[in-house]
């Protein structure tokens, strides 16, 4: 009888999850949230930037003149920003994503260097610096199925295997539905908010002395 409480206490102690398991469970929840949060930020910036550069708004034209870039540079940026946004948010295509991440980081790091070179204040290069850091975080946190197979971090899966018992074609359509829908929404928001964005950024350009009021 005296051994019964001891066995009960020992049994209850054995059932406690180890600290490593709890911390691993926490990381498994935080990592995808951090990945999608940073990915959403950079994809939204890329879509909005492609719209701003394609039209372009006065802020873009004033900034190009200030930094010494030709006008057609905005059109080039618009095309590559749109392509990078699609590649990053799309399912699979791991190798193309690597190039898209590299291009996005090159875009924002170049913006930082350009503004620093001409002696602009931190408010001009701080924003692209934040976006560049988000691009690095999204790239580092990307799940296994978004990594090239050469890294050894991507789980292999038969080409004809579906998820949750779905047929391969149904799985592919489902995988693409959310990214396409998100891109449509982001581009719609970018176009609808363009007048407000143009008015706001024009005020910034006036404050910085890039254009006359």
Secondary structure, DSSP 8 states (H G I E B T S, - for coil): -HHHHHHHHHHHHHTS--HHHHHHHHHHHHHHHHHHHHHHHHHHHHHHHHHHHHHT-HHHHHHHHHHT--TTHHHHHHHHHHHHHHHHHSSS-HHHHHHHHHHHHHHHHHHHHHHHHTT--HHHHHHHHHHHHHHHHHHHH--GGGS-GGGS-S----TT--STT--HHHHHHHHHHHHHHHHHHHHHHHHHTHHHHHHHHHHHHHHHTSS--
